Each structure stands twice: as C-alpha cells, then as structure tokens.
C-alpha cells in the first residue's frame, strides 16, 4: 500500500531519537518549516523505515545515544541501506568524541545537544543544499 504522504514535493526527514519530547519537538518544527517527517524511537525502527523505501528520505537526524542498536551501529546500517542519504548526528558529546569512529563515512552534519531550533534549521538547510 503506497504511503499517501510520499506524493508531496516537500523533503522527507527521518527523526531518530529515543526521547519522546525531543522527537516530538523536532517533528513539529520540521512540519512548520515545510518538511515531511517520520519519527523512530530507536535504531531498529529507523532501519525499518529506511529499508521500506531507501530513497524516500532527504535526510536523517540521528541521536547517537540510544538503547538497543545504538546510534553508531544504526548509522553504519543506514549507510548500508542507502550510502547517499545525508545523516546529521545529534549528541550531547563533543563532535570529535562522538564521530571519532565514523571517519570512514563521515556524517553530513553534527548537532551538539542541547541545540536550538534555528541551529537545527540552518544545519538542515546546509545539509540539503549540498
């Protein structure tokens, strides 16, 4: 059954974060800015979303610290499904620490938590412009 939202010309973003409040705020902000957004509460759910239609996402916002499949493992699996999808990592850790083991496939961007919505918007616009 096709997803009715996929007919939109708006870029679709996958938000992956285990914190309900963070996911909710990000999804609402994305909708206000004209993006379509899907949310996943863990890495497993994110991988299901991406594997169903690998080319549907213009970007993935991915928290690095999650239970189950952590952010780093999720990142590597996402890149196996679609190497071209830009992934912006989100973490409370400093960028150097958070992405030190991902140098073979560096992320498209990094947001250090806590971040404000204008920083998110600028990072997303910059990521999608490349």
N, C-alpha and C positions, 0 to 999 in steps of 0.2 A: 504494500500500500504506500503510495508516494506521500511524502511529507508536504502538506499544503504550503508551509512556510518557505519551502525551497524555491518557490516561484518568485520570491522577492528579489529585487536587484540590490538590496542592501547587503553589505558584507556580513557574513555569519561568523560569530566568535564563540568558541567553547571556553567556558569558565570552569576551572577545576580547582576546588578548594574544599577542605573538609569542614570549615567553619560556616555554618548556615548564614550567619549575619554578613560575613564577607561576601559570600556567593550572592546573596540577595541584593546587597548594595551594588555590586558590580553589574549584575544583570539589569537592574533598574536603570543605572547610569547609562549602560550601553544602549538600552531601548530609547532613552531620552535623546541620545546622540544619533539615532537612526540606524543602529546596528541590530541585526537579529542575534539573539543569544541563546545558547543552550547551556545548561549547568550540569556539572557532575560533582558528586560529593567525595569521590575517591578515584584513584588511578584506574581501577578495573572498569568503572562506568565510563570514564573518559575514553578508554580504549575501545569499548563497545560503540560509543558514538562515532568515533573516527573510523572504525573498521566498516561500519554500515555504509558509509559514503565518504571515502578518503579525500575527495576533492571539494567537499562542501564548505570547509572552514577556511576563512581568510586568515585566521589567527587563532592561537590557543593561549589563554592566560593560565599558567600552571603554578600552583603552590608547590614548593619543594618539600615541605614537611607535612606528611600525611600518613595516617595508619594504613596498614596493608601494603600494597605496592606504593612505595614512596615516590616522591616527585622525580628523583633522578632515574629510577627504573622506568617510570611512566614516560619520561622524556625520551629515553632510548627506544622504547616500544613505539611511541608516536612517530618517531623518525623512521622506524622500520616500515610502518604502515604508509606514511607519506613524508618522504625526505624533504619535500619542498614547503611544507606548512610552517610558517613562522611561529615560533614559540617564545612568548615572553614569560620568563620565570619570575615568581614572586616569593620573597623570603625575608625573614627577619634578620638573617645573617648577612654579613657584608658580601658584596658580589664576588670578590676574589675567593672567599671561602666557599660560597655556595656553588660556584661553577667551576672550581678547580679541576674536577674530574671529567668535565664535559668539553675539554679543549679540542677533542677530535671532531665534534659537531657543535660549535658554539651557538648559544641561543640568539634569537633575533633581538632580544632586549632583556632588561632586568629591572624589576621594581623592588626596592627595598621597603619592607613593611616597617612601620605604617607609612602609607603614601596617601597623598590627597588625590581627589578625582581629576584635578587639572593635570597633575603629573601623569596619571593613567591615560587621560585623553591625548596628551602630547606624545607619550610613548607609543600608543596605539596608532595615531596618525603617522608618526615617523616610520613605524614598522610596516604599515600598509602602503606607504609611499615608495618603498624600495622594491 
